[in-house]
Amino acid sequence: MLLVLLALTLALPGGQTSFAQNDSRYFPETGHSVRGLFRSFWEANGGIGIFGFPISEEFVAANGQTMQWFERARFELATVNGQTTVQLGNLGSEVTQNRVFPKVPPIENSADRRYIPETQHIIQYGFKEIWETRGDVRIFGYPLSEEIDEVLEDGEWHTVQYFERARFEYWPNFPPGQRVLLSHLGRKLAPADLTAPGAPTPAPTPVPVPTLPPNVNAMVTPQSGPPGTSFAFTANGFNPGERVGIWITLPDQSTAGADFQVTADGSGAIGGDQLMITTGAGDPTGIWSFNAQGVSSGKQAVGYFFVGGTASPGNPNQLGVPVHDQLPTQGLAMIVPVAAPAGTPFEMYGGGFSAGEQVSAWITKPDGQSLSLTQVMLDGTVAYTIIDTTGLPDGVYQAVIQGRSSNVVAAAAFKLTRDYVAGPGTPRPASVNGAATPAEGPGGTTFQIRGWGFNPSEQVEVWTVDPSGRYVLQAEPMVTDGEGRIGYVPPIDLSAPAGAQPGVYGVHFRSKATGKRVDVYFTVVGSAQAQAVSSNWVILP
């Protein structure tokens, strides 16, 4: 199964850490921005409600660590077992460093009260509910005190409780469900010289898109994009089951792919996830078109799209940074890919529903607004939908499928980003604890993937990244051999199709037990003949 998934990834056209400049989100409320891994973590773990607005920009502390202050938290970049992660500063511990809180003996846990043996304190009632449902020890740390009474900023006495990274407050006069607040410990502790408002990162100047000719029985998604964008083609009006020829017309009216054919389905349609091209850095700008003609009927379809603007350059420092850790799932859910540039179709699967029940699906955008998904299919107990991300802004999204009668929920987070785009010209990072043989070759090359340094017979998770920026987490882990190696027995030999997209590919393995990693990179180079027509395009059979 893994080899099939990896081969499919190849065929799709589609330390200090550097971040893509277009990943920045500006907040006029405080005059500061958040970007990169900090933005991913902030959006995936509660956003404003848990951490508040950013009150500083990223900065490098005296110890060399990259940090950023928020109203209720301090984000810190850390390298753990070779991977860059976001950690939270212990603001609760820092603000109470000169105070002593008596510990208490154990109690029998109940629905309302819970004893935390790690620090010998009790969490109860509303504080317990918030702690357990909004991130528990991962976000707030362990309790440092019991509930105590303190005078807060309004001059009144309130019940509070300190945790390693937060302080919970009880405001009895607020509406039910809103009475537990999190203190602005970040505002208490952040140095004043870091919190002065700044200007937003200027948005790139949009490229004017010319008026496209009207499509004929066809649609291209998206309709425009810079070099490096993946364009999908669907068309209809053909005879059911007939062969349909497909070709591309470039702005200079030259053509490519004239010998390619697909089979129309029972309704006379073609496309879906079968027809896609990814333009490359050297491709001409202007109006392109997909063209299709039925072999027996002669019926035609044409879909137009515009290629123009400046593509974000490949960032080799970003290619090995895991993102799926910050993109959680709930219930029986899977999304493919987990990260990719806007315009990429994402496939969402959910399980555990009642056979035949109606299901609803939607995505929640980074700004908190929801967008309904109308095309949801239910096969037995498994639901499936395709998420069209055309025109959506970069950021972390939540996709949800819910059964209307069972109330079963399957949810998965995904990210729109160009962080993993690695088209032609992107420097290939050095492999770590592994190697690809050969390290570079044209389409048709078989690449041997090998890695070492794990424990014998342990499970390792696998994810792949391709030049179009698609980051795919494989559904099943692999198991190392008796010497802690991967790709030896059995071997991992990846054969790049003749039309594989040129650029840098990454295959990553990580131990679930120790966090040890293997990162293997190889480059597919385009042939001179292919680059003379288009430096980077693939039509999927």
Buried (B, 14 or more C-beta within 10 A) or exposed (E): EBBEBBBBBBBBBBEEEEBBEBBBBBBEEBBBBBBBBBBBBBBBBBBBEBBBBBBBBBEEEEEEBBBBBBBBBBBBBEEEEBBBBBBBBBBBBBBBEEEEBEEEEEEEEEEEEBBBEEBBBBBBBBBBBBBEEBBBBEBBBBBBBBBEEEEBEEEEEBBBBBBBBBBBBBBEEEEEEEBBBBBBBBBEEBEEEBBEEEEEBEEEEEBEBEEBEEBBBBBBBBBBBBBBBBBBBBBBBBBEEBBBBBBBBBBEEEEBBEEBBBEBBEEBBBBBEBBBBBBBBBBBBEBBBBBBBBBEBEBBBBBBBBBBBEBBBBBBBBBBBBBBBBBEBEBBBBBBBBBBBBBBBBEBBBBBBBEEBEBBBBBBBBEEEEBEBEEBEBEEBBBBBBBBBBEBEBBBBBBBBBBEEEEBBBBBBBBBBBBBBBBBBBBBBEBBBBBBEEBBBBBEBEBBBBBBBBBEEBBBBBBBBBBBBBBBBBEEBBEBBEEBBBBBEEEBBBBBBEBBBBBBBBBBBBBEEEEBBBBBBBBBBBEEEBBEBBBBBBBBE
